[in-house]
Amino acid sequence: MDTMINRKMFADVMVPNYSPSQMIPVKGVGSRVWDQAGKEYIDFAGGIAVNALGHCHPEIVKTLKQQGQTLWHLSNVWTNEPALTLAQQLCDATFAEQILFANSGAEANEAALKLARIYAKQHFSRDKTNIIAFVNSFHGRTLFTVTAGGQAKYTEGFEPLPGDITHLPFNDLAALNAHISEKTCAVIVEPIQGEGGIIRAQPAFLEGLRTLCSQHNALLIFDEIQTGMGRTGELFAYQGYNVTPDILTSAKALGAGFPIAAMLTTREIAASFTVGTHGSTYGGNPLACAVASKALELINNPTLLEGVKQRQQLFANGLQQLNNKIGLFQDIRAEGLLVGCELKQTWHGRARDLLTLAEEQGVLILTAGPNVVRLTPSLIIPYPDISNGLKQLAQAMLAMKVGY
């Protein structure tokens, strides 16, 4: 192809459901990326909590090459060694007894919600179909999961939506107590709302969910797509609470950048997915599972997880120092390396503007809605990159304040 590849091509050849930046990254190593012009950036975005080990981690690359020369894909008429190895690793590291693999977080959540309904019907009642979710949650982009998510902006125009899903206020145990019933088959919750603005569930709230779900024979589903795989300093966020879910979903960082997802559950609940009830062409393919197996091996390490908590303090302290001088943020929330900086009222609606200014200064950041800047860097981002990236972010913050 002789056509020069540039940002202008996006409008010509891509469906316009995204609005990407003008620059195009072409190379990544560790926590650094470079664009077509050779400009270097420090990556505080991490593919939205995906690149948990940075870009092109040598051991991940080695595993990818080895498996790529061995066996890429099989249909689920057969199983494969990497899938069985990864499933055993996940079971050994969590409450789970059985695993279902998929390709994305939405698919894992879709499977979890389907499993909850069929399990309830098989064990209790055909009328036990109600799913409770929470306002400002996010669970994926399929019609079922976008309906379970509690943000109207993602469902507008796609009606009619799947029914019997109730949305309640997050961290409001009284509201749940008033609405949960014997017709509730599941409650789905993010331990930390990611797209909703990096809002942490209160421990008493999650403990109350567990109690009420058990009382009403409803399954408790933890959506750990964004919080799992070391992001909070625990392998999965539930391990930092005194709460164990019935089903847990994982994706994003599970493959450290390679597409793969998983639904984790108990043997008793998994039994409701009998042969033919659910499936996936690519779910559990050898290439993805081999990569995820190596990523899990590297991440599920006490030294690495402790390093996440140390880096959390560096980010939290550094951002607070910047804010003391510049004053853009009304709140800074850090849960491991899932960091949200909420803009003051004066700058509400301008999180994307700060993202653009940061990119100009050479640091990549994210948003979580129009009012929150989100940072989800590599779990092993070098300390000098944290320091330098915060300096570049400070310049962006100053430019936004002066430009206002």
N, C-alpha and C positions, 0 to 999 in steps of 0.2 A: 504494500500500500504506500503510495507516494504522498498521500495527504498528511500534512503535519498534524500530529495529535496535540490538541490544545483545548482549553476550557470552552471555547466557542462551539466545539463539536458536540458538547453535551446537549445543547438545545436542539441540535439537528438529529441526533441518533438515540437519545435517551428519553424515556418517559419522564415527564417533569414533576415527579413526586418528591424529588430532592432539590435542594438549592445549594450545591457545594461551593466551596471557596473558589476563588479564581486560580489559585496556585494548585499544581498537581504534584504530590509527592511521588518520587520514583525509586527511592532507596531508603532502607532503614537498617540501623545497627544499634542494638541496645536501646537506649532511650533517646536516640538522635535519628532524625529523618532529613532527607535532602529533596529539594524540588527540582523541576526540569532545568532551572537556571543555576543549580548548584548551591543555592542558599541553604544553610543549615538551620534546623529547628530543634529545640528541646521538646520532647513529647510528654506533656502532662495529660494527654487524652487517652492514650492506650487503646484506641479502637472502641471506646466506651466500655472500659473494664474487661477488654478481651485479651490484649497483649500482656498477660500477667508476667511474662518473663522477658518482655521487651521484644524488639524486632530481631528476627533471625538468630535466636539463641543457638549456639553451636550444637548442643546436644539434641535439641529439637530438630534442627536441620539434618543432623546425622541420622536420626531415627526416620525422618521423612524419606531420605534418600534410600536407606536400607529397605524400608517397606515398599517404597516405590519400585524397587527392583525385584520385589518378591511376589506380592499379591495385592492388587488394588481393590478389587470389588468381587463380591459374590452375591447372588440372590439369597434371600433368607430361607430358601429350600435347604441351604447348608449353613452351618455355623462356621466360626473361624477362631483361630487361636488368639489374636489380639483382642477380640471382643470378649472372650471368656476371661482373659487375663485382666482386662480393665474392669469388668464387672466384679471380679473377685476383689480387686483392689478397693473399689468403692464400698463393697460390703464390709470389708475388713476395717475400713476407716470411718464408717458411719453406723447408724442404727439399721440400715437397710439389709434385707435378706435377698432381694431380687431386683434386677435392673432391666429397664427397657431403654434402648438407644434410639435417638432421633437425630435431626440435623440442625435444629434451631430451638431457641427458648420457647417460641410460640408453639412449636410442635410438641415439646415436652409438656407444656401446660395444657394443651389440647388433650393430650393423652391422659393427664392427671384428672381433668374434669370429666372426661368420658368414663374413666375407670371409677371415679366416685359415684357417678350415677348408676352404672351397671351393678356395682357392688351393693349399693343401697337397695336396688330393686330385687336383687337375688337374695339378700339377707333379711330385708325388713318389709318394704311395701312398694308397690308400683307408683304410689303417690309421693314417695320420698325423693323429690327431684330438685328442691330449692337449693341454690348455691348462694352463699353470702360472700360478698367481696367488699372492698372499701373505697371510699371516695379518694380520688387522686392516685389510685393504684395504676399499675401498668403490667399487663400480662402477655402482650404479644399483639400481632396484627391479623391473625385469622379472624373470621367473623365471630366465632365463639369466644376467643380470648380477648378480642378488642371490646366485646360486650362485657366481659367480666372485669376488664379494666374500668376504673371509675372516672374517666375523663371524656366528657361529651364531645370534645373536639376531634376525637379519633373515631367516633361512630356517626357523626353527622353526614347524611347523604347515603348511608349504607342500609337504612331501614328497609324492610322490617328486620329487627334483630332477634336472635334467639331469646326465648322467654325464660321465666322463672329464675332470674338472677336479681338479687337484692343488694343495693349498695348502702353501706352504713358509714358513719364518720370513723375515721382512723383514730385509734387510741381511746375510743369511747366504749368501755366495757358495758356500761348501762344500756346503751343502744342495742348492743348485741344480745344482752340478756332479755331485752324486751321483744326481740324479733326471732331469735332462734327457736325452732320448734321440732316436733317429731317429723315434719316434712322436709327438714334441712338435711341434705345429703353431704354437704361439704362447706367448709369455710376456707377460702384461699387468701393468703396474706403474704406481703413482703416484710421480712424482719426490719428492713430499712427501705422506705419508699424511695426509689431511685429517680425515675422520671418525674415523680411528684415533688421533688425538691430536696432530697437527702433528709428525710424525716425518719428518725429512729422510733421503732415501736418501744413503748415503755414495758419493762419486764413484767409488771403486774398485768398489763393488757394481754401479753402473749400467754402468761400463766392462766389468766381467766379464759382465754380462747380454748386452751387445752382442756380445762375443767368442763366448760360448757359443751364442747364437742363430745367429750366422753359421756356426759350425762344424756345427751340427745342422740347418741349413736351416729354422729356426723364425723366425717373424716376431716382432719386438719391438714391442709396443704400449705407447705412453705415454698413460695416462689423465691428460690435462691439463684436465679439466673445471673443477677448482678452482684449479689453479696457473697456468693460461694467461691470456692477455690482460692482461699487465702485472703480475699479482699479486705476482710475486717480484722485480720490477725488471727482468726480461727480458720480451720479448713473450710467449715461452713458456719454461718452466723448462728444457727440454732445451738451450736456447741458452746456459745458464750452466754446462752440463756438456760434457765432451768426448765426447758421445754423440749420435747421430742415430737416432731410431726408424724403423721401417718404416711404422708407422701411428701417427697422433696423433689424439686426440679432444678436442674443444673444445665448451663450451656455457656455462652460467652467464653470465659477463661478456661473452660474444661479442656479445650484443644489448644490453648495458648495462641489462638489465631487461626487454627484450622477448624472448619465448621463441624461441630458435633454437639449433641445434647443428650441428656439422660433424665429418666424418671426413676427415682429410687423409692422403694416401698417394702412392705413386709410380705412374707410368703402368703399369708392368709388373704390379704387384699389383692395381691397379684393374681391369685387363682381365678378371679373373675374375668380376666382377659384370657379366655380359652382360645384354642387355635382358630384363627380366622377373624377374631373380633376386632383386631387392630393390626396395623402394619406400616411399613415404611420401606420404600425401594432402597434408599441409601443408608438408612439407620443401621448403625453397627458395622459399617464397612471396615475392612481390615486397615486401610490407610488411615482413616480418622482415628480409629481405636488405638492403633500403635502410637500415634502422636500424642493422644490424650493420656495414654498410659505413662509415657515418659514425662509429660507435663505434671501429672498427678504425683509421680515419684519425686520430682524435683520440688514441687510446692508443698507437699505434705512432709515438711521437714521442720523440726522445732526451731532451728537457727533461722531459717527463712521467715517463718511466721513471727518470730520475735523481732526480726528486722522490720517487718511491716509496722509493728507498733512503735518502734523507734522512729521510723520515717513519718509516721502519723504525727508525732510530737514536733518534728522538724517543720512539717507543713503547717500545723496548727499555730505554732509559735511564730513562724515566719510570716504567715498571713496576718496574724494579729498585729505584729509589729508594723507591717505595711499599712494596715488599716488605721492604726493609731496615728500615722502620719498623714494619710491621704483621705480616709474617711468615706469610702464608697459603700462599705458593707454594714448592714445592721445586725448580721449574725454570721458566724462561721461555725459550720458543723463538720466534724471529722470523725468518721468511724473507720478506723484502719486507714486504708488509702482510697476511701470513698469520701470525697470532700465536697461540701457545698458551701458557697459563699452567697448569702442572700443580699441583694442590693437594697440600699435605703430607698424609701418612697420616692425621693427626688429622681432616682435613676431607674425606677420600675419600668419594665418593658425593654430594657437596653442591654440585657445579657449578651445577645448576639453581637451588638456593637463592640462590647469589650472583647469578645472572641476575635473579631476582625482586627482590632487594634493590637491584641496580643500576638496574633499571627504576624503582623507587620514588624513587631519587635523580636520575632524569632522564637516564640513559644506557643505550642498548640494546647488549647483548652477546650472545654465543652460547655454546654448549657444544660440545665434541667428545668425547662420552662422558661418563660420570658424574664424572670426575675432572679434566677439563681445560676451562678457560674459553678460548673462542676469540674473537678479534677479526679481522674482515675488513672494515674500513671502506673508504670511497671512496678511490680512488688519488689523488684531488686534495683530500682533506679539508683544510680550512684549518687552519693551525697553531694559531690560538687555540682551535679546536674540539678539537684533540688535548689541549691543556693543560687546558681546562675539563672535558672528558670524563674525563680521568684524575683530576681532583680529585673529581668525582662518584663515580667508581669507588672511590676511596679511602674515601669515606664509607660505601659499601656494604661494602667489606672490613672496615672497623672495626665496622660493625653486625653482621656475621656473626661476627667474633671475639668481640665482647662478648656476643652472643646465645648463643654456644656454651656 
